[in-house]
Structures are given as structure tokens and as C-alpha cells.
Amino acid sequence: MTGSLFKGNFWSSDILSSTGYETIIQHLNNGRKNCKEFEDFLKERASIEEKYGKDLLSLSRKKPCGQAETNTLKRALDVFKLQVDNVAQSHIQLAQTLREEARKMEEFREKQKLQRKKTELIMDAAHKQKGLQFKKTMDAKKNYEQKCRDKDEAEQAVHRSANVVNPKQQEKLFVKLATSKTAVEDSDKAYMLHINTLDKVREEWQSEHIKACEVFETQECERINFFRNALWLHMNQLSQQCVTSDNMYEEVRKSLEMCSIEKDIEYFVNQRKTGQAPPAPIVYENFYCPQKNAAPPGKPTGPNLARRRPLPIPKSLPDDPDYSLLDNYNLIYQ
């Protein structure tokens, strides 16, 4: 940048006006404010990233997530928890990076502030000197003009007294005229001196104004470039965070591709199987007629229970007690 735009477009025809300079200063103040706002934005974003990372880390380490799974799916879940942990750490790291970028923006702002301060002090002094000298010059001009009017009045008084016979009166008028002429000459010299001094002050102020415009335009170019690059870098950091997270999630996807439903089912069966034969059916048993305990047609029977033979009819022996038979009941007489 040549630095010629500011110095060619911020003038005023009024010698006392500082509108152009004040317009530039206001623009620079707005630029500094914009940098501060972006700096605060980075700090706030860093706090958000840090909180998100810590919350995600706490979730990954404290919250159960399929802890009873087994075999290949368990391995995939282990990878999942690990990568969530890694993503959380990456967000915490991003927060630190954003705070570092905010610090750089703050340093840049303060550096430009100090550079501007030197130029502003010089310009404030130039403006003040120009104003004071202008006032002195205008006062000298007023005095000069008044002396001229006084001389003109003295001359007119002399002309009016040309026919006056009183010599003393005429002498006074001539003395007053001579005095007024001297006063005009003195005031004219003083006025010219102030005009010359004002012109030198004006040239010095103009030179300082040009220098200030060049400094300020250079600063503004640097600020816009720095701000633009900072914002570009911020976008790259956020994009990189997305890429990093996706790479970590890809590891989870790869582990899920290794997950086998058949293997997990087989693993569970092999580890927890309890037997291959189901229980036999429970058969009906009649309390009074065990022989009627028959299994329903078409169903396997239970254990084969031997039938009991009929009770033998006891025979009386010479020394045995006598038996009496009644239907199917035996009565023993003693």
C-alpha cells in the first residue's frame, strides 16, 4: 500500500477544522473496537470448547455405555469410549489454542494503540499550536484594522481643520495623525509577522497531518490484514477440529466393521450354555389306581413302573390265627 488515500482525502477548507483528522481517528477507534470484539469472541468460544470437552470427558469416563457387552461388540464399544475420550481432549486443546489466538489479538491491539498514541500527541500539539496562532493573528488583524481606522479619522480631522486659525489645535491634530500613522505601521508589521508565523505553523501542521495520515493508513492496512488472517486461521482451526474428530470416529466405524453378530452369539452360547436336553414331561399318577397312570397318546412315557401282583389269600395253619374273608378285606381274629 502506498499510504496515499488518507492524506489525499481528509482535508478541510477551514483552517481551524479538524474534521478529516477526527474522521480517521474515529475509524481507527472502530477498528480497534472490532478487534476487541473478536478477541472476546475467541475467549468465549474457548470457554465453550473447554466446557464441552470436560463434559464429554466426564461422560466418557463416568457414564456406563454397554459395559455388559461381550466379544466383538464389546471391543467396538471400548474403541468408542476411547475415541470419545480423545475427541474430548481435542476440544480442550482447541480451547487452549483459541485463548492463545485471543492473546495475540490483544497484543496486536495494544501495539497499535501505543504507535497511534505517539502520532496523536504530535497532532494534538499541532492542532493546539495552529489554533493559538490563528487567534493571535486574528487579534493582530483586528488591532491593525482599528489602527487604520484611527489613522483615517485623524487624516479627516486634519482636513477638516485646514481652515482653522488656531495653530495649537492644528498641531494637536497633526501629532495625532503622526501617532496614528506610526501605530498603523507598527500594527501592520505585527499583523504581517503573525501572518507569517501562522503560515509556518500551518505548514508544520499540514506536514504532520500528512505524516499522520500515512501512519494511520499503514496501521489500518496492517489491522485489516491481521484481522483477516486471524479469522481465516480460526476457520482452519475449526475445520481441523472437525477432521480430527472424524478421524477418531472413523476408528470407531472400523471397529464396528469387525463386529460379528454370529461370533457374538456363539461366544455367548459357549460361555453361558446350561445344557442341551429339555426336561421330560411330568406324568399323571392316580392315587388309588396306579395302573391307570398312562401317558397321553403320542407323548413319551416316563419311567416304566412294574405292576403289583394281587395280594395272596393267606392259608390257615394249625397254629395261626383264623382269618375271615369279606369281599376283598381280610379280618384277623385273635
Salt bridges, closest charged atoms under 4 A:
GLU39 OE2 - LYS43 NZ 3.16
GLU39 OE1 - ARG109 NE 2.89
ASP40 OD1 - LYS36 NZ 2.88
GLU49 OE2 - ARG45 NE 3.00
GLU49 OE1 - HIS91 ND1 2.49
GLU50 OE2 - LYS54 NZ 3.95
GLU50 OE1 - ARG99 NH2 3.03
ASP55 OD2 - LYS51 NZ 2.85
ASP78 OD2 - LYS74 NZ 3.33
ASP85 OD2 - ARG61 NE 2.77
GLU100 OE2 - ARG103 NH2 2.21
GLU101 OE2 - LYS104 NZ 3.60
GLU107 OE2 - ARG103 NH1 2.25
GLU110 OE2 - ARG32 NH2 3.47
GLU110 OE2 - ARG109 NH1 3.90
GLU120 OE2 - ARG116 NH2 2.76
ASP139 OD2 - LYS135 NZ 3.26
ASP152 OD1 - LYS151 NZ 3.85
GLU155 OE2 - LYS151 NZ 2.96
ASP199 OD1 - ARG202 NH2 2.92
GLU208 OE2 - LYS211 NZ 3.99
GLU214 OE2 - LYS7 NZ 3.09
GLU220 OE2 - HIS27 NE2 2.92
GLU220 OE2 - ARG223 NH2 2.90
ASP246 OD1 - ARG253 NH2 3.21
GLU250 OE1 - ARG253 NE 2.77
GLU251 OE2 - LYS254 NZ 3.82
